[in-house]
Amino acid sequence: MVSDINECEGGTHNCSSNAVCNNTKRSYNCTCKPGYEGDGNNCTAHLHCSICLISDINECEGITHNCSSNAVCNNTKGSYNCTCKPGYEGDGDNCTDIDECATGAHDCSLDASCSNTNGSFVCFSEFGCKVDGVTKLIKFKGYNHSCAANSCEDVLINTPGSKSGAYHLKTKELETALTYCHMEEISGCGGGGWTLVMKIDGAKTTFSYNADLWSNKMVHNQNSGEYGLDNLEAKMPSFWSNPFTKLCLGMRVVGEQINWILVNHSAVSLHDLLSNNNYTQTQVGRATWKSLVNKSSLQNNCNMEGFNVVSHTGKDNSAITRIGIISNNENDCSSCNSRIGFGSAGSRGQQKGSNSCGNEAGNFADNGEKHFKANCYIFVQ
């Protein structure tokens, strides 16, 4: 009796690359993979099933991957892979900074000192920080804790060409804090030198309107504030230490890109502006606030916007937000059932009170009932 030959293991089958080979006695058969249709020898993407693979799903664009924030996501057919960014090492899911100074992988000259930074390093020589009784700053401000900068804009002015990453910034306590600086231009906000203040996950209530984090001078997940536009929450010393003349606000709903808006407003700090709970009006405009979330929805009237946005005539559980806009169907602001904002609350009229950042609207709003929880970013300059 001749034993069965497994064509599937031997690679002698004619199944499509989008099919599964199933060995049978003296033969085999081919079955198209989920999301594809055909006879097994030829399998094409399913064209009539909304939940099937119409085409390859780009996990990298949809933010459904598990790549480290220090890795690059590479989409592949039916999957993806992660590659650590230059200056980091690991398997892509977890990437740690390579200390080029410790490993000797830097190219600093013999008469210069090497200082490690996230994903890179910098060489200090005659253009670095010198001590002649006092600290003298010539260049590379913010690259070392002994040469801390006042803000990310200060870093960029002092050392043009500085890339996005964590820099040492001064705090009001005369200490330093490694803080993420976005140095490149942000669409909708303009040129670089943006100092990170907060990262908020709208699906959590950490930064809900009444959270103490809006009025105290305590950091939250400070280490997460060293990194860029990921999904980790953070509150940095820049909340109470950095004066500003403008804010750059961003929201990202799952599966979409970040939308940004610019708010021109001057304050000693965000803490100084918000901790007193006094309402401060802005002139951003309803349409601009709505542009933070694609297909956003608001009621047509009231449109009260700014900082500490709470109507003094508001009914229980009406919409409120630390930074943003609230709206109502009536001409007054006493029963607002919709909002777009950072640090929000309110459960009246179909709103979800647990949404701390994003868009909430009842079914009488201009684009119907919406519950968009977003990852939100607050930068100042």
Secondary structure as GFF3:
##gff-version 3
##sequence-region A 1 381
A	DSSP	alpha_helix	7	10	.	.	.	ID=ss1
A	DSSP	beta_strand	19	24	.	.	.	ID=ss2
A	DSSP	beta_strand	27	32	.	.	.	ID=ss3
A	DSSP	beta_strand	36	38	.	.	.	ID=ss4
A	DSSP	beta_strand	43	45	.	.	.	ID=ss5
A	DSSP	alpha_helix	59	62	.	.	.	ID=ss6
A	DSSP	beta_strand	71	76	.	.	.	ID=ss7
A	DSSP	beta_strand	79	84	.	.	.	ID=ss8
A	DSSP	beta_strand	88	90	.	.	.	ID=ss9
A	DSSP	beta_strand	95	97	.	.	.	ID=ss10
A	DSSP	alpha_helix	100	103	.	.	.	ID=ss11
A	DSSP	beta_strand	113	117	.	.	.	ID=ss12
A	DSSP	beta_strand	120	124	.	.	.	ID=ss13
A	DSSP	beta_strand	129	131	.	.	.	ID=ss14
A	DSSP	beta_strand	135	137	.	.	.	ID=ss15
A	DSSP	three_ten_helix	145	147	.	.	.	ID=ss16
A	DSSP	alpha_helix	152	158	.	.	.	ID=ss17
A	DSSP	beta_strand	165	170	.	.	.	ID=ss18
A	DSSP	beta_strand	176	182	.	.	.	ID=ss19
A	DSSP	beta_strand	194	201	.	.	.	ID=ss20
A	DSSP	three_ten_helix	212	214	.	.	.	ID=ss21
A	DSSP	three_ten_helix	222	226	.	.	.	ID=ss22
A	DSSP	beta_strand	234	235	.	.	.	ID=ss23
A	DSSP	alpha_helix	238	241	.	.	.	ID=ss24
A	DSSP	beta_strand	244	253	.	.	.	ID=ss25
A	DSSP	beta_strand	259	267	.	.	.	ID=ss26
A	DSSP	alpha_helix	270	274	.	.	.	ID=ss27
A	DSSP	beta_strand	280	281	.	.	.	ID=ss28
A	DSSP	alpha_helix	286	290	.	.	.	ID=ss29
A	DSSP	beta_strand	301	309	.	.	.	ID=ss30
A	DSSP	beta_strand	320	328	.	.	.	ID=ss31
A	DSSP	beta_strand	338	345	.	.	.	ID=ss32
A	DSSP	beta_strand	357	361	.	.	.	ID=ss33
A	DSSP	beta_strand	370	380	.	.	.	ID=ss34
###
